[in-house]
Amino acid sequence: MKPILPGGRGAAVEDVQRRLLSLGHDLGPTGVDGVFLGRTREAVVSFQRQELLSEDGIVGPETWAALVDATFTLGDRMLYLRVPYFHGRDVRVLQEALNALGFSCGAPDSIFGPFTERAVREFQRNSGQPADGIVGQETVRALEHLRHVWEGKGDVTLGAATVAAARAAAVLGERSIAFRATGALAGEVAARSVNLALATDPAARVFLADDGAAGADIVLWLRPAGDAPDAAVPVVGLDIDDTAILALRFRTAIEARKGPGTAIALEMPAVSEGEREAQQLAVRLLDSLCAALA
């Protein structure tokens, strides 16, 4: 982005001013006037001081990113576990709400990491939602419905949380796992599975393989249904919602072709190509795989 400098005018300055006002900074009697002078510059410096940024009074990329993070409200965007982690005020509100409701994230740090994902899934299970760890509209509505219970309760930390049970077994670092994909949705799910694995455990030996997967212990090839490589390759369908059953099928396929370079074809279910659908499949795939390997 082009830095917004003191003396500047226009819509970009107004956007900065609105964000500063929403964070409680005093812009003086003129308020949001689109002019970057006086109180506006003082407010920018004050914000930079709070965020431990360079106090130069210039809204450059780092200051702008921090302003955006600080002004997200819960529900503005879909949240889920990934690398880099989501972070911002909406994540902190989520963590405070979950802690107050009895689903521990640990101390709120505004970072959507493995502990927060685990707490989200426990809350979803408790409130009758699909436990996919994705904070979308349904989960936000459930939290808003309980706002009178958690709002204003402060940072209620109930102790250290744990990572999702299957992934807590540290199996992601024990074997190298390569993902291949045929088709747009399969490619998206494969990429998200790798990202989710690395977000859970930075030491995970999981990677994408565009063409072959030399040296991998397990090769998972996501393909359209009915398009398996050949009859000798085990096929696991991802159209099963029950993670425990899917884990058993993964284990059967792995044992059937046990040895270096075990190849398994994963049949993609007929679902729409959306962010939520791809993330749900990646979560179910990785949890089932880890449970099978544990």
N, C-alpha and C positions, 0 to 999 in steps of 0.2 A: 504494500500500500504506500501511497505518497504521504509523507509525514504531514501532520496538521500543526502549523507553527503559530506562535503568538502573533497576533495581528491579522490572522486569517478570518475570513467571513464565509458564510454560506451554510448549506444543509448539513455538511459533515460536522461543522462546529456545533450546530443545533443538536445533532445526534449525540455528540460527546457531552454536551450540557445536560440533556435529558438523562443520560446514564449517570452522570455525577449527581444530579438532583435525586434520582431514585436511590442512590447510595447514602443520601443524607448530607451531601456537601452543600455549603452555602454559596450561592452565586450572586448574592446581593439583590437589590431591588429590581434590577433589569431582568433577572432570571434567564430564560432561554430566549436570547435575542440574536443568535447566530454570529456573535462577535467574540473573538478569542482575545480578550484583554482582561486586565485587572483581576476580579474575583475568579473568573474562569481559570486563568493561569494559576492562581493560588490554589484553587480546588484540584487542578491537575497535579501540582506538586505535592499536595497533601495526600492524594490518592497514591502517587508513586512512592511516597514515604511509607505508607501503610503496606504496600505490596513489595517493599524492599527493592524497588526499581531505581534506576538512575533519576535523580530529581532535577531533570533539565527543563521541565515545563513544556516539553514537546510530546505530542501524541504520535509516537512512532509505532512500528509493528508490535513491540513488546507491550507497550502501555495500552494500545488498542486491544490486543488479545486479552490482557488482564481485565480491561473494562468489560469486554463482552462476557468473559467467564463470570465476572462478579455480578452481572445483571441478568443471567439466565434465571427464569422461574421454572418450577417443576411443571413439566408438561410441554415446555417449549420445544423439546427434542426427544427423540427416543434414546434411552440409555441402556447400555449392555456392556458386558466385559469385552474389551478389545485392547490392542496396543496401537498407538499410545492410549492410556486410560482417559476416559472422559473425566473432566474436572470442572468445577464451577459451583456457583451458589445453589443451583438446582440439585446438585449431588449432595451438598451439605444438608439441605432441607430434607432430602430423602433419607439420609443417614440419621438425622435427628428424629424424624418421624418413626423410622423402623426401630431405633433404640427405645423410644418411649413406648412403643407398642409391644416390646418384648422380643424383638428380632435383632440381636446384637450385630452391629457392624464394627465394634470397637470404637475408639475415640473418633468422632467426626473429623475428617481431614479434607473433605471436598473432592476426594479422588475415588472413582468407581473402580475399585480393585476386587480381587477374589472374595474378600470377606463381605463386601457389600453385595456382590452377586449372590452369595450364599444366603444372606439375610433376605434379599428380595425373593429368592425362590421359596424360602420357608414361609414368608408372608403370603405369597401367591398360593401356596398349598393350603395354608390356613384359611384363606378367604375364598377358596373354591375356584381358583383360576389355574390355567395351565402353568406349571412351575418351570418356566423357560428362562427365568432370570432377565427378561427383557421388560424394561419399564416403559410401556406404551400407554395408550389411552385408557385401556381397561384397568391397568394397575394404578394409574394416576387417579382415576375415578374412585377406586376402592380406598385409596389413601385420603382423598378429599372428603369422602363420606365419613371418615374417622377423624377429620381435622379437629373436632371438638375434644377428642381424646388426647391427641399428641401435641397440638399447637401450644407453645408457651411453656412446655415442660422442661426446656433446657436440654443440655447435652447429657442425656441419661445413658451412660455406658454400662452395659450389663456384663462386661467381661469379654475376653478374646473370643472371636468367632472362629469357625473352621471353614476351610475350603470345601466345596462340594465333595461328598464322601469319596466318590470314585477317583476324582482327580487328586485328592489328598494323598493317594497311595504312592505318589512319586514315580509312577510307571512311565511317565512321558519322557523321562531322561534315561530309561533303561534300554530302550530299543529305538532304533532310527525308523521313522515312519514317513514314507513319501506319499503325497497325494497327487494323482493325475486326474484330469477331467475332460469330458467331452460334452460340449454344450455350454451355453451362457450360465444357466442356473447352476449346473454342476461346478463350473469354474468359480462362481461366487461362493458356493457352499464350501468348496475345498479351501479357498483363500481365507474364509472366515474361520474354518476349523483350525488352520495353522495359526491364525492370529489369536484365536481363543486359547490355544495350547500355550503359546508364548506368553500371553497375559496371565495365565494361571501359574506357569513355571518358566521363568526365563531360560532355564537350562534344558528345556524340552528339546528333544532331537526330532523335530517334526518340520517338514519342509515341503514346498511345492516342486514338482518335477515336470517340466513341460514336455520333455522327450526322453523317456527312460528314467530309471531310478537306480543307477549303479550304486551298490554298497548299502542300500536300504534293507533293513530286516523285514519290513512289511511294506508292500505297495498297495495302496487303496485307489482303485480306479473308479471314479464316479461317472456313470454313463446313463443314458436314457434306458428305461425299462425295455427288456427284450433284446438288448444290444450288447450282451456279454461277449468278451473277447473270443472264448472258445469253450467247449464242453468241459475241459480239464480244469478250468478256473472256477473256484467256488463263488457263488453269487449270494449276496445279502441284500434283501429289499429294505429300503429305508422308509417304507410306508407303515411301519409299526410304531404306534405311539408309546407302547410300554417299553421303557428303557431296560427293564430287567430281562424281558424276553429278547429284545434286540441284542443285549449283551451275550446271552446264551448262544444266539445264532452267530455272533462274531466269534465266540470261543470255538464253536463247532467248525467254522470255516478255517480258523487259524490252525486248529489241531489237524484238520484234514489235509492241510498242505504245509505242515510244520517243516521248517528248514530255512536256510538263508534265502532272502528274496521272496518270501511268501507273498503271492499276489491274490488279491480278492477284488471282485467286481462288486460295486455298490450300485444297485438300481435306484434311480431317482424316482420319487413319487410324483404324481401329477398335481403340482401345486402352482399357484401364481408366482411370477417372478417379482418378489418384493423384498424390501430390506428385512422386515419382520420374519417372513417365511424362510428366507435364507439363514438368518441367525438362529431360528428355532431348529432347523435341520442340523446346523453345525453343532449346536449345544447337545442335541440328542445323539448325534453321531459320536462326538468326542466322549461324552459321558458313558455311552454304551461300550465304546472301544476300551476305555480305561478300566471299566468294570470287568471286561473280559480278560484284560491283561493282568489285573491285580492278583 
